[in-house]
Amino acid sequence: MIRFAAPVLALSLAAAPALAAPEAYVLDPSHAQIVFSYNHLGYSTGYGMFGGITGEIQFDQQDPAASSVTVAFPVKSMLTGWEARFDHFMSPDFFDAADDEMVSFTSTGIEVTGEKTAKITGDLTLNGVTKSVVLDAVLNQVGEHPMEKKPWAGFSATTTLIRSDYGLGAFAPFVSDEVAVEISIEAMKAE
């Protein structure tokens, strides 16, 4: 019986369709930005941006729900367009950020919602606080990069954060507690 079972098992495995595994893609920091905006006293919309984003995407084109993402960036990579505002954001009123303080996001699940859309749930660690957030994500494009001649992928995502959830609620509600976040990243297949 054992002699018969082994060849049958081997044949059934050979006949089974090959399952594609997620492939590692690394972020291209030169084409990865996070833009945030907030209402300032009802008079204007304030904007800022983070750069220096690094990370990896385990990307499964055949089964996007099996993908995952991990990214991080320095708090002090923030750009505000005005040095005094940056200094205020880095003060004890807000981040009180150390030079090496990082923001990180690690996905915990992906729900595919359309041909190129998904909801990515993950743990966001910001200002020493970790909370679950949901990103509304879009696969912009995947294919060979025309200049780099290697597999490339581009994604965008949006979410809204409540800054007081992360100990950053100074001056709320006059300065809105809600912060809109827009993410745009490119990633190249790891070698």
C-alpha positions in Angstrom: 0.0 0.0 0.0 2.8 2.4 0.9 4.6 1.6 -2.4 1.5 2.4 -4.3 0.7 5.6 -2.4 4.1 7.3 -2.9 3.9 7.3 -6.8 0.3 8.5 -6.7 1.2 11.3 -4.4 4.1 12.3 -6.6 2.0 12.3 -9.7 -0.8 14.3 -8.1 1.7 16.9 -6.9 3.2 17.1 -10.4 -0.2 17.6 -11.9 -1.3 20.2 -9.4 -1.1 23.8 -10.7 2.0 25.7 -9.5 1.1 28.2 -6.8 2.7 31.6 -7.2 4.2 33.0 -4.1 4.4 36.7 -3.3 7.4 38.4 -4.7 9.5 40.9 -2.8 9.5 44.5 -4.1 11.5 47.2 -2.3 10.3 50.8 -2.2 12.0 53.4 -4.4 12.6 56.2 -1.8 13.0 58.8 -4.7 9.4 58.1 -5.7 7.6 57.6 -2.4 5.8 60.4 -0.7 3.2 60.8 2.0 1.2 64.1 1.9 -1.0 65.2 4.7 -3.5 68.1 5.1 -5.6 69.6 7.8 -8.0 72.5 8.4 -6.3 75.5 10.1 -8.9 77.4 12.1 -11.3 77.4 9.1 -9.1 79.9 7.3 -6.9 77.6 5.3 -5.7 74.1 4.6 -2.3 73.2 5.9 -0.1 70.8 4.0 3.0 68.8 4.7 4.9 65.9 3.3 7.1 63.0 4.5 9.9 61.5 2.5 12.7 59.1 3.2 10.3 56.2 3.0 11.8 52.7 3.0 10.2 49.3 3.1 9.2 46.2 1.3 6.1 44.8 -0.4 5.5 41.1 -0.7 3.4 41.4 -3.8 1.2 38.5 -5.1 -0.3 39.6 -8.4 -2.4 36.5 -8.7 -3.8 36.7 -5.2 -3.4 40.3 -4.0 -5.0 39.4 -0.6 -1.9 37.3 0.1 0.4 40.4 -0.3 1.8 42.4 2.6 3.6 45.7 3.1 6.0 47.1 5.7 7.3 50.7 5.5 9.0 53.2 7.8 10.2 56.8 7.6 11.8 59.4 9.9 9.5 61.9 11.6 12.1 64.6 10.9 11.8 64.0 7.1 8.7 66.2 7.4 8.5 69.1 5.0 6.0 72.0 5.8 7.2 74.8 3.6 8.0 77.0 6.5 10.8 76.3 9.0 9.0 77.8 12.0 6.1 75.4 11.4 8.4 72.4 11.2 10.1 73.5 14.4 6.7 73.8 16.1 5.7 70.3 14.9 8.9 68.9 16.3 8.4 70.7 19.6 6.8 69.2 22.8 3.4 70.6 21.6 3.4 67.8 18.9 6.0 65.2 18.2 8.9 66.2 20.5 10.8 64.0 18.0 14.2 62.5 18.6 16.5 62.6 15.6 16.1 58.9 14.9 12.3 58.6 15.6 10.5 56.6 13.0 6.9 56.2 11.8 6.1 52.7 10.7 3.3 50.7 9.1 2.9 47.0 8.9 0.0 45.4 7.2 -2.1 42.8 9.0 -4.6 42.1 6.2 -5.7 43.0 2.7 -9.3 42.9 1.5 -9.5 43.1 -2.3 -12.4 45.4 -3.3 -12.0 45.6 -7.1 -9.7 44.8 -10.0 -7.1 47.3 -8.9 -8.4 48.4 -5.4 -8.1 47.0 -1.9 -8.4 47.9 1.7 -5.1 47.4 3.5 -5.4 47.1 7.3 -2.3 47.5 9.4 -0.6 48.7 12.5 0.5 52.4 12.3 3.1 53.4 14.9 3.2 57.2 15.2 4.5 59.3 18.1 5.1 56.1 20.2 1.4 55.0 19.8 0.3 52.0 17.7 -3.2 51.8 16.3 -4.9 49.9 13.5 -5.7 51.9 10.4 -7.2 51.1 7.0 -5.8 52.4 3.8 -7.9 52.6 0.6 -5.3 51.4 -1.9 -5.1 51.4 -5.6 -2.6 49.5 -7.9 -1.7 52.2 -10.3 0.5 50.1 -12.6 2.7 47.1 -12.7 5.1 46.1 -15.5 8.6 46.7 -16.7 10.0 50.1 -15.9 10.9 51.7 -19.3 14.2 53.1 -18.1 15.3 50.6 -15.4 14.3 47.6 -17.5 13.1 45.6 -14.4 9.7 44.8 -12.9 8.1 47.8 -11.2 4.9 48.6 -9.4 3.1 51.8 -8.4 0.5 52.2 -5.7 -1.5 55.0 -4.1 -3.6 55.1 -1.0 -5.6 57.4 1.2 -6.8 57.4 4.8 -7.9 59.8 7.5 -6.1 59.9 10.9 -7.3 61.4 14.2 -4.2 63.1 15.4 -5.3 63.1 19.1 -5.3 59.3 18.9 -1.5 59.6 18.6 -1.0 62.2 21.3 -0.8 65.0 18.7 -4.1 66.8 19.5 -2.7 70.2 20.4 -5.1 73.1 19.5 -8.0 70.7 18.5 -10.7 71.3 17.5 -9.7 74.7 16.2 -6.9 73.1 14.2 -8.8 70.0 12.9 -8.2 66.8 14.7 -8.8 64.9 11.4 -5.8 64.7 9.1 -6.2 63.6 5.5 -3.3 61.4 4.3 -2.4 60.7 0.6 0.3 58.1 -0.2 2.1 57.5 -3.5 4.8 54.9 -3.9 6.8 53.0 -6.4 8.6 49.8 -5.8 11.0 47.6 -7.8 11.3 43.9 -7.7 14.0 42.9 -5.3 17.1 41.2 -6.8 
